[in-house]
Amino acid sequence: MTLSLPRSADADTDTDTSGTQAWPDVARPPAAPFGHTAVARALVRRAVTALPLRCRFGAEPARGSGPSLTVHDPDAFFGRIGAHGLIGFGESYMAREWDSDDLTGLLTVLAAHVDDLMPVPLRRLRGAWVQRRPETQLNSRTGARENIRRHYDLSNELFALFLDETLSYSSAVFTSFPARRESLPAAQHRKIDRLLDLACVGPGARLLEIGTGWGELALRAAARGARVTTLTLSAEQQHLARRRIAAAGLADRVEVELRDYRDVEGRYDAVVSVEMIEAVGRDFWPTYFAALRDAVAPGGRIALQSITMGHERMLRTARTHTWISKYVFPGGLIPSREAIEAHAAGAGLRIVSDQGYGDHYAQTLCLWRERFAEQAQAVAALGFDATFRRMWEFYLAYSEAGFRSRYLDVRQLLLTEDISLGARP
């Protein structure tokens, strides 16, 4: 499954005539191993009817109260879950086999009770429903470029439709809840400024940014008088970031390089990396933190923003192929706070400041999701088919639910060299 061209000649309709080619695993329900569908039917019905949800399966009357789970095609729904677990659950939504009147609310309830959905005696059978991550998603230099391309090179125009004018694709920091759409640009600048302050980025500072996005952090740093080198693996992002930086008259202070973090040259007074560690992959976290330490000059500071999850959940997820890794972020893995600390220490770094603010990410994602829904026709006009639009809706709601349920968090961390280890060569 690739996301490079999820488009259709009938992209502006509710049908996807290219589905069999573009979305083969959505167009054709899989054949579940013998007995798996029946087990999935029993387990899922038992689990969801015990939750604060309003459930209806096929022609049965609805039962319960709360966000709805309306299953239009129970056989296909349970068959997909029986074959592929939670990947099947997401694919079933993409295939329009189930709906909800409050998708984020439904997913929040499920995320909050994720550890209770399967009876304890049956949890050891979890391996029968999960797949291992494909070796093709390994974040080697070649693999990382392909994984980044599949998400960030979809279309600059697509991202511009639901992000705010800063084109910031990471959590904002708000001053009050509920967040208002008009406050999002200022909230994104507040997030960036906190990171630049953490790293002590000011006039004359040499800053390395790992993960350019569309250039807003580089713009803010350059406006402070810093000299910025910013790295991306996305050609689409590099192109637009350069245009934005030139338009701001700051091209003489910012270099936007199409370069892997493993190929950094030189040392910098500060290093900032915003929600990029999630794309590194567990196998390469030691390399990533070693690259951070090698890039920072003695006495320099490293400011990171990272989504995090609980450590035990991270360990269970690390080798599992998930709906997100299949359709949205191939090769990605959200680290735990403990994993960050351990790998940082292994590279001779220590965490000296740590602040979490997951509620702000839920608000950010809510604004993005609402904007994306409003822009459905414009997304279709870009050539993205109905299945893609439903997938993206599920992705944004799924992510928001992770933060609302506190399954996920987001943190800003300051790292410095551990001077107790002695000076570097």
N, C-alpha and C positions, 0 to 999 in steps of 0.2 A: 504494500500500500504506500503510495507516495502522495504528497500534497502539492506537488509543483504545479499541476494543471487540473484541479478539481472543478472543471468547468463544463458547461453544456450549451449547446445551441438553444436549448429551452430554459436557460437560466432564470428567466423572469417569470416562470410558471411554477406551480406547486408540484410538478412532476419532473422527473429526471430521466430522460430517455437514454442518457449515456451511463446510467447507474451500473449496469452489468460490467462495463469496462472500467469506469472510474472508481467504483465502490463495490468490488466483487463480493466482499464479505458482508456487505449490507444488503445487496440485491438478492443474494441466495442464502437463506437460513442454513446453517451448518447441520450436519447429521451428528447428533450427540451419541456418544458411546452407549451401549445397551444399559438401560436402567438409570442413566444420568438425568434424563428429563423428568422421570417420575420422582427421583430424589429431589431435584431442584424445585419441582412443583410443591412437594410437601414442605421442604425447608423454607422456601420463600413465603409461601402462604402463611405458615406458622409464624414467621418472623414479623412480617409487615402487619399482620392483623393484631399483633400485640403492641404495636407502636401507635402513637397519636396521629394516625393517618386515616383518610377516608378511601377505602379500597373497593374497586369493582373489577371483577374478572369476567370478561365477555358479557353474556346476557344476565349474569347474576345481579341481584340488587346490591347497591353500594352499602358498605358497612363501616362504622367507625366515624370519627370526626378529625378534622385537621386538613392539611394539604392533601390533595387527591392523588391517587395512583389509579389511573383508568387504563386497564389493559384491554385493548381492542382485539388482539389475537393471542389468546393465552397459549395455544400450542406453540406458536413461533417464539413467544416471549420466554416460556419455560425451556423450550428446546435450545435457544441461544445461551441461556444461563447454564443449562446442563452441559453444553459443549464447551463454553469458554468463560464461565463465571462472570466477573464484573465487566470484562471486555464485551461479552454478549449482552449485558444489561445496557451498556452504552450504545452498542450497535442496534439493539432493538428500538431504542429511542430514535436513532437516525433513520431507521426503516419505518417510523410512524406506527409501530405496533403498540406503543403506549404513550400516554400524555399525562399532564398534570395541570391543574389550574394555578399552581404555585410551584414551579419547578425548583427554584432555589429553596423554598421552604421544605419541600419533599426531600431534597438531597441533604439539607441540613439535619433533618431528623435522622436520616439513614447514617450520615457521618457521625452524629453524636452517639449512635448506638452500634457503630460498626463492630465493636468487639463482642456484642451480644447477639449478633444476627445468626450465628451458627452455634448450636448447643456444644458445650465443652467436650463431651465424649466424641463428637464428630470433627473437632478442629484438626485432629491429626490427619484427616482425609483431605485437608485443604489442597494438598498437592495434586489431587485428581482433577481440580478445576482451574489451576493456574498454569501459565506457560512461562518458560524461561525466556529471558531477554535474548533477542536474536544477536548473534555475534556481529552481524552487519551494522549494529548500532553502536559498537565500541567507538569511543571517542579518540581514536588515533588521529594523527593530523589529517589524513584523508577522510576518515569517518566523521570527525568533528565538522569539517567543511560541509559535508553532505547533510548532516543533521541540522546544522544552522540554516542551510539553504532551504530545507524543506519547510521551515517555519517562517523565518524572517525575510526570505526572498519571495514570499507569496505575492506581495504587491504593496508598495508604499501607500498607494491610494486606499487599499483596504484598511490599513491601520489608521490612516488619517480620518476615516469615516467615524471611528468610535473613540479614538483618543482625543485629548484636548489639544489646543493649539501648540503646546510645548512638545507634543509627540513623545511624551514620557510613558514608557510601558513597564512601570514598576509602581510600588505602593506610594501614594502621596501621604502627607502628614497634615491633618485638618486641625482646625482650632475648635470646632464644635460639630456635634452630630444632631440630626442626620445631615450628612454632607450635601451641599447644594452644588449643582453642576457649575454654576458660575464661579464657585470657589476653587475648582479643581486646578487651574493653572497656578494660582498662588500657593496651593497646597503642594504641588509638585516642586515649585521653587523652594518651598520651606524644607522639603525632604533633601533636595540637592544641597542647599546651603548648610544644613546640619552636617552632611557628610563632608563638605569642603571645610567647615569649621573644625570637625573632628580631626581632619588631616592637616590642619593649619595651612591651608592653601591661601596665599596672599600674593602681593606684588613680587614678581621675580621668582616665585616658586617654580620648580620643575616638576610637573605633574604627569604621571602615567595613568591613563584610564584604560582598564581592561574590560571591553564590552562597550562600544560606542553608543548603541541605540541609534537614535537619529540626531544626536549631537547636542542635546540641551545642556548636559552637565559640562561638556567641553566649552560651550558658549558662556555659561555662568562663570567657570573658572578663568577663562581668558579675559572676561570683563573685569575680573578682580586684578588682572595684571599678571596672571600666571602664564607660563609657557607650557603648552599641553601637547602630549603625544597620546593619541587615543587609538585603540586597536579594535577591529571587528573582523569577522569572517564573512559578513554579509555584503555582497557587492551592491545590493539595493540600498542598504543603510549607508555604506560609504558614499555612494553617489549623492544621496539626499543630504547627508550630514555636511559634506563639502559645500554643497550649494547654500545651505542655511548659514554656514560659517562665513562664506564669502559675502553673502548678502548683508551680514552683520558687520562687515568690515574687519573681521578678526582673523582672516586667513594667514596673516603673518605670524600669528601666535599659536596656531593649532595645526598639527599634522594628523590627518586621518589615514591610518595605514591598514591595508588588508593583510593582517598578520596574525599568526597564532601566538597565544600567550607564551608558548614554549620557546618562541624565537625572539623574545625581548632582548634588546641591546641597551647597554648603558645602565646608569643608576639615577634615581630620581629622589627628590625631597619628599615626595608623597606619592602614594598609589591609591587609587579609588577603583572599586569594582562593584557595580550595582546589579544584584540578582543575576550574576553570570556564573557563580559557582554551581548553580543547579544544572547547568549544561555541561559541566566538566566530566561527570561520571565518577563513580566511586573508585574505579581502578586508577584514576589519574589525580585524585585529590593530593597525594603526596607530591606529585610533580607540580601541581598548581601552587601549593603553599611554598615549595622550594623556589618557584619562579617569583613569587611575591617577595620573598626574603632577598633573593639575588637582585631584584630590581630596585629595592629601597636603599638609599644611601645611609651610612651610619647616622643614627639619631633621627631618621625619617619615620614617617607614620603611614599606616595602611588602614584605610576606612573601607569596610565591607558592608553591603546590605545583602542579606540572604533570607529567603524563605526557609523555615525549619519545620521539622516534625519530630515527634517523640522518638527516642533512640530505638526502642524495640520495634516500633512500627517501621522505622527506616531500615532496620536489618531485615525485616520480613519483605519489604518492598524492593530491596537492593537488586535481587536477581530475578524479580518477577516482571513479566511483560504485562503492562497495564493498558487500559484504554487510552490514557494520556500519552504513554510512550509509543503506542501504535499510531495514534492519529494526530497528536498535537506537538509533543516535544520528544522526538526520537532521541534516545541516548541520555535523556535527562534523569536526574535523581535528586530529590530534595534532601539535604543533609540534616542531621540532628545537631543541636547545640554542642553535644558531647563530641560528635565526630569533628566538628570545626575546631574545637579546643584541642583535641588529641592530635590532629594533623598539623595544626599550627605549631604546637609544641614540638612535634617531630621535625619541623623545619627551623626550629630555633626562634619561634615567635610566641608571644603571650598576649592574651586578651586583657586589655586594661580598662575597657569600657564596653558596656553591653546594654542595649535598650530594645525591648520588644514592643510592638504596637500592632498586633494582628487585627484589632478592630478597625484600624484605619484602612487595612487592605480590603476588608469586607466592604467598606464604604466605597473605595476606589472601584472595585469590581462591579458593584451595583450600578455606579454611574456609567461605566463602560458598557455593561449589559443593556441598560436602558437605551443608550445611544445606538448600540448595534441594532436593537429591535426596531428603532425608529428609522434606521437607515437601510432597511431590508431591500427596498427597491433599488437604492444606489449600489448596494452590494451586488445585487443581481445584474445590474447594468455593467458592472466590471467583469461579468462573465462567471461569477461563482454560482454554482447550481444549488438547487433546493436542499440537497443532502449536505453540502458543505455548510450552508447557512444553519441548518439544524444542528450539525456537529459543533459549530462555533457557539451557538446558543447554549448547548449542553456544557461545553468547555467553560464558558464564563460563569454559568450557574454552579457548576461542579466546584470550581475554584472558590467562588464566593462562599459556598456552603462549607468548604474546608476551614475557612477563617471564622465564619459565624459559629461553627460548632467547636472551635478551638482545637480541631484536629491539626491545623496548621498555625504557624505564627510567622512573623517577619521581624528581623532584628537588624539593627545597625550596631556594628562592632568596630572598635578601634584596636588594632594590633601594633605592637612594637617589637623590636628585637629583645630577646631575653638576655640581658647583659650578664646574667649569672653564668652564661655559657662561654663567656670570653669573646674577644674580638674576632671578626672574620678575617680571613686572609685578604 
